[in-house]
Amino acid sequence: DIQMTQSPSSLSASVGDRVTITCRASQSISSYLNWYQQKPGKAPKLLIYAASSLQSGVPSRFSGSGSGTDFTLTISSLQPEDFATYYCQQSYSTPAFGPGTKVDIK
Amino acid sequence: QVQLQESGPGLVKPSETLSLTCTVSGGSISSYYWSWIRQPPGKGLEWIGYIYYSGSTNYNPSLKSRVTISVDTSKNQFSLKLSSVTAADTAVYYCARQTWVAVAGNIVGDHFDYWGQGTLVTVSS
């Protein structure tokens, strides 16, 4: 099984901050990596697929990068609606999600 | 706009079978893969399995012995059955559309682009 880890597990940030979340796979997954945003009581929402492709309708302040085992989700200027939990997910083999990174208000 | 809606009992007794249905509206269930994903309270996400509209399936090995996913294209629905449930199966269950991405004819991955709102299933006597 491919294991996914994320860092940090949580972070506090202010509106306007640049935020970076890292996801690591236990083996190479090429670019088979997706990012989701989940708010309390809601279903996850797809942000980025295939490591760096922005899902339709998602603001351009979200971006993804990486390949192989190391990936990054960046929010260029944090907005009030971005406070949420973010999950990475590999689709190289049996789909598996990372443990999540909670972004809250500083 | 594709919409998904889960339905089914919110309470299941231990050792019994959990049964949920996902109804797809705003689009056809054909030509896509459809997944079930769950999330225990306060925890992360776990993929359970998918079904193609033709009926082919793939399950998470950790749950394979207890999972059955089926599809009814005439109703635009697919369903989940999870047998021999325990308290560890208490979770919010989501249905989702699984879309594959191809570039120049090569598959470059898949992702879950439409989700239901989720339904909490509690396993308790």
Interface residues (C-beta under 8 A of the other chain):
Chain A: D1 S31 Y32 L33 N34 Y36 K42 A43 P44 K45 L46 Y49 A50 S53 Q55 Y87 Q89 S91 Y92 T94 P95 A96 F97 G98 P99 G100
Chain B: S35 G44 L45 E46 W47 N60 P61 Y94 A96 V101 V108 G109 D110 H111 F112 D113 W115 G116 Q117 G118
